[in-house]
Amino acid sequence: MADWIRKDDVKFNDLYKKMPDIYNQYLLILGVNNDKNIFLDRYEINIQDHEFQKELLKLKEGNKDRCYFAFGMQDIDFYKSKEGKFGITHSPYSGLNVQLILVDGEFERILECFGQV
């Protein structure tokens, strides 16, 4: 049975494209609220996919319900809930699922970052 951890009010910090470019690897850095409304806890997700930006745009436009990505044995799912909140489910290893609910507007900030990557 897998353990589930849920973190609400997650903010986007940065997105880096790793080199060399042929591997299409990204490092997504998020700030997790530590229950005192201070986003000091850093959460990192590695993603490898050459369609990363296009898939996220489809999710925002409503053309997809979920976007599935991976990095090694890690699973990364981006989704939009029925309540209209964007979230990420990250399984860093077998038996653990971390659900990260983004603060309103943070998903759009991730998309905006692609102009700088």
N, C-alpha and C positions, 0 to 999 in steps of 0.2 A: 504494500500500500504506500502510495506517495504522500509526502508531506507537502502542505500548501502554506505559503506565507503570502499575506496580502499587505501591500503598502499603498495607502492613498496619498493624494496630493504630491505626486512626483513631478519634479521640474527638469526640463532639459538644460544641460550645461554645455555640451560641446559634441561635435562630430568630427572625427579625423579619418582621412583616407590613408590607409597604410601603404607603404611602398614595398616592392615595386607594383606598379599600376596593374599589371596583368592578372594579379590575384583577386582584384575587386574586393578587398577587405576593408571593413570600416570598424571603428571603435566608437560606440555610442556611450556618452557619459551622462548619467542622470544624477540629480540631487534628490535624496529621499528625506522627507520631513521626519525629524526626530521627536515628534509630538510636542515640541515647544515652538513650532512654527519657524524653526531654523533648519535650513536645508544643507546641513554639513555632511551628512552621510552620503558618501560617493558610491554609486553603483555603476559598474562597467559591463557592457555587452559587446562582444565581438560578433560581427556579421560578415559573411562572405556570400555575395550574390551580385551578379552584373546587372540585374534588373531592380535593384533595391529602390532607387528613386521612383521608377515607373510604377512599381507595385504599390508603394505608399500613396502615390497620387491617385491610383485607382480606388484605394480604400477611402481616401478623403472625398472623392467625387461620388461615392456610393456605388461604384461598379463592382466592388468586392466586399464581402463580409469580413474576411480575414486575409492576412498576408503571412505566409509561412517562410521562414528563413532558417538557416542552420550555420553552425560553425563547429566543425569536427563532430562530436557527439552531442552538442548542445542544440536544443530546439528553441526558436524565437518566433513567437506569434504576435503580430500586431492586429488589433481588432477595434471595432467601434461597438459599444454596448447599446442596448435598447434605449438607455437613458441618454445616449448621445455622447458619452465619455469615451475618449480614446484610451486604450490600455495596451500593455505588453505582458505576455506570459512568457517567462524565461525559465527553461529547465537546464541549469548549468551542469547537472549530472543526474543519473538515473535515481529516481526516488525523491527528487525535490523540484517543486514548481513554485516560482516566485511571480506573483501577479502584481504588476505595477500600474496604478491608475494615474494617468497624467492630469495635471491641472489644466483647466480650460485654456486653450491657446498654445499649449506647449507642443502639440503634434504639428501645428502649423510652423512653429519655430524650427522644428527638425527639418521640415521640407524647405524652408527658406535657406537653411544652411548649405544646401547643395550648390548654391551659386558660389560658395566660397571654398568648396571641397576640391 
